Amino acid sequence: MTAAGTTTTSGAETVRFPSSGTDCDAWFFAGSSASPFEVDGKRPVVVMAHGFAGTKDSGLEPFARRFAEAGLAVFAFDYRGFGLSEGQPRQQISLERQADDYRAAIVAAKKQPGVDPNRVILWGVSQSGGHVLTVSGGRTDIAAVISVIPLVNGLAAGRVAYDQVGGAAIARSTATAVASALSAKLGRGPKMMRVVGKPGDRDAALTAPGFLESYLAIAGPSWRNEVDASVGLEIGGFRADKHVHELDAPVLVQIADYDSAAPPHAAAKAAFKARAEVRHYPCDHFDVFAGNDWFEPCVGHAIAFLTRKLAVETVTAR
């Protein structure tokens, strides 16, 4: 059962909701009182989560606030095992479980006051930019999808990583991932690695120049710079681009052209298959977050896209 809690320092309501029997933590922003999206007292809700090992207090609030100021409701959540959500083991990425958490969050978001249950907007960034493309397939309640600097193809990401760190490092990471998975099966603790480190850090997943400083700049109090190394076995088979041609809702894909983490060419191919609107930004992966030059264009384009597709006056004019 969905339960509302206290108001956070961000001005949002804390909401706890179940996903496969585990309580997940979310923020609910009701949105500004004046809304061009409102119909019969109901407005669309943006459901959002972070990317690779991220937490909602690590850079999502500025996006959520801008959507809320535009008159949209927003439901931002942490995956099981991350941030303020419950769940064991901690810091372990399961792409299947995370997609299920998105589905559970949609159910919870629809129950919030003032929300139109038939106009859900899925928003994702980086790895969750892939999740929203996957989760939206086959649903009739999704009004729009926004995929920001998305990771859509694990093999393509692997090739980028190979070019950055070389074959020996990839082989070492794979061996560590297998060892962590085996350790877990034997009832021992997983092998952990840092989420982000400096270039040349052999024990970190993301090591492109500037990534450590960029991630730490947005990191919130619940974020931890560690992740179960078995994630290496998950990412290779990730194919969020596989069924995007089946999406019915309007899609916006926002691509960082110099992305060192999520290959921009793979995102562009997925966007073409999805018949998506595409926006390009001449920047790297983290440069679309608040505090960087490309945050305002990125969030501004997203709001303009939603206004064209979902605002009452726009829809009526059609």
N, C-alpha and C positions, 0 to 999 in steps of 0.2 A: 504494500500500500504506500502510495506517495505521501510524504509528510513534509510540510513547510516548517522551517525553523526560524532562527533569528536573522536579523538583517546584518549583513557583513559590512566591513569597512568600505567595500566597493559600492554600497547602497543596494546590493542585490539581496534577495532572500535565499537562505541556505535551504536546499531541498535534498532529502535522502530518498533514493529509489532503489528497488531491487533489480538485479540482473543475475539470472540463474541462481537465485538464493543468496546473493551477496549484496550488501548495501553499498551503493555508490553515492558519491557526494557531488552536488551540483549547485550552481548559482542560477537564480531566476531573476532576470531583469524584466519588469512588466512593460517597459517602454514609455516614452513620453505621452502626455495626455492628448496632445494633438497628433493624430496619425492619419496620413493620406492612404493608409492601407486598411483602415478599419471598415468593417461591414457588419451592421447589426451588433455593434459593441464588441466584435471579435477581430483580432488581428493575427497575421502570420507569426510563427515562432521560428527563430533561427536556432537550430540544434548544432552545437559545436564542441569539438574536443581537440586536443593537441596532437602533435606529431610524435616522432620517435622518442620514447621515454619522457615525454613532456607532461607537464601538469597545468591545470587551468590557470594557476596563479603565475605562470611564466609566459607572459606576453599575450594572453587571450583577452584580458580585461579591456584594453584599449579598443580592440575590434568590437567586443560586446557592447561597450558604452556607445560607440558611434552608431551601431545598428539600433540600439535602444533610443538614442536621441532622434533617430530618423523616424521613430514611431513603430518599430518592430519589437515584439517580445523576443527575449534571448534566453536559451537554456544551455549553459556551458558546464561540462561535467568532466570528472576524472575517471579513467578506466579502472577496472578492478586491479588491485595490487599497486596502484600508483596514487600519489598525492594524498588527499584526505579520504579516498575511498577505502573500504575494507577489502579483504581478500588475500589469500595466500596461494602461492608464494609471492613475496613482494618483488617488485622490479623485474618481473618476467613478462616479456612481450609474447602474446599469442595473437596473431592476426585474426584468427577465427573468433576468439573470445572478444577482442576489441570491436569487431563488426557486430557481434551480438550485443555488446554494451551500447553501441549506437542505436540498435533497434529498441532496446529497453528504454533508453533515454527518450526516444521519440514517443513511446507510450506514456512516459512520465510527463513530458513536456505538454502533451495534449490535454492533460488534466489540470494544468495551471490556469488560474483565473484570467479571463479575457483572451484566451487563445482560441483561434479557429483551428479545430482539429483536422480540417481538410486542406489547410495551407501550411505545410511544414517546409521549411527551407533547411537543407543540409549544407553546412559549411565545414570545410576541413583544410588543414594546412600541412604540407609536407606528407608524412605517412598517412595522416587522417584525410589528406586531400585525395588519396587513393581510396580510403574507406568509404567516403561519401559517394563515390562513383559506383562502388560495389553495392552498398546498402540501398541506394535509391532504385535499383533495378526491380521491375515488376510491381512497384507500389503505385497506388492511385492517389495517395495523400501527399505526395511530394510536389510542391508548387515550383521549386527551383533548387538548383544545386550550384554551389560555388566551391571550386577546387583551386586552392592557392598553392603555388610552387609544389605541385603534387609529385609524390613518388608513385608511379603507376606500374612500373615494370622492374622486378627485382634483378633480372639478368642484366638489363641495361645499367642499373645502378652498380652492379658488380663489375661491369667493364670499366666504368668511370673510376671505381675504387682501385682496380688493377692498374690503371694508368697513373694513379696518384701515388700508390705505395708499393707496387710491384708484386710479382707472383709469390715471393717468399713470405711476405706479410699476409697475403690472402690465404696461403696454405696454413700458416701458423694460426690465423683466426679461425679457420675451419676446424683445425684440430682441437682448439680450445672449445669451440661450440659443441663438437661431438663429445668431448670429455665432460662438459657441463651437463649435457643431456643424459649421459650414462650415469653420472654421479647422482642426478636426481632420481633416476630409476632405481638405483641401489639404496635410496633413502638417505643419501648424504646431501650436504648443502651444495647448491650450484656454484659454479665458478663465475665470479663477477668480473666485469670489465668497466672501465670508465665510459660514460656516454660520449664525452668530448674531451679532447686533449690537444696538446701542441703538436705541430708537424713532427713526425718521427716517433711519436708516442706509440709503443707497441701494444699497450694495454688499453687503448681507447678505440671506440668505434668511429668517431668523426674526428679527423685530424687535419682538415684542410686549413690553410693559412687564415687566421682571424676567427675561426669558428669557436675556439675556446672563449675568447673575449666577447664575442657576439652572444653566445649562449649564456654566459655568466651575467651579461648585461640585462637579460630578460628573466633570469631565474628567480622564482619566488621561494618563499620559506619552506614549502612542502617538497620542492624538487630535490632530488638526490642525483649526484653525478656517478651513478652506477647502474648497470643493467645486467641481467643474466646473459652470459655469453652465448647461450644456446640460440639467441635471436638470429645468429648467423645462419642457422638451418632454416629459419622461417622466411627470411627476406628473399632468398634466391628464387623461391617459387611464387612470390607475390605477383599477381597479374590482375591489377585493378582495371586494366585496359581491355580485358578479354571480351566483355559483354556490353561495352559502353554504347555500341550501336543500337542497343535495345532501349535506351533511355527515352522516356516520353517528355519529361519535364525540361524546361529551358536550362541550359548549362552555361556557366561562365568558368573558363579556365584562365588562371593568371600565372604567367610563366616568367621566371627570372632567367634571362638569356645567358647569364654567366654562372649558372647554378653549379656549385661544386659537389652537391649532395644528391639532388633529384634531377636526373638528366633532362634538360629542356627539350631535346629532340623527341624523347619518348612521350613527354607530356603533350607536345604539339601533335603527334600522331594520334594519341588518344582523343584529343580535342576534335580533330578532324572527323574521327569515327563517330563521336558523340554529336556532331553537327553543332558544336559549341561556339559561343562567342569567345574570342580570345583577346587577352591583353598581354602585351610584352613589356618588360621592365629591364633596362640595361644594368642589372645588378646581380649580386650573389644571393645565396639562399636566405640569409638572415636579414637582408637589407629591406625587407617588406614589413618588418616589425617596427613598433613605435620607437621613436628616437632616431630613426634612420630616414634618409631622404625619400624613400619610396613607399613609406607607410601611407601618407596622405593620398597619393595617386591610387594606391592599391585599394584602400577602403572606400575612397570616393567613387572609383569605378564600380565597385560592388554595389554600393547604395544606388548609383545611377541605373545599373542593370536591374535591380529589384524594383525600382520605381517604374521603369519602363514596362516591366513584365507584370507587376502585381498591384501597383497603386490604383485606387478605385477609379480616378478620373481617366487614367490611361486605358484601363480595361474597358470602361464604359464607352470611350471614344472608338474603340475597335468595333 
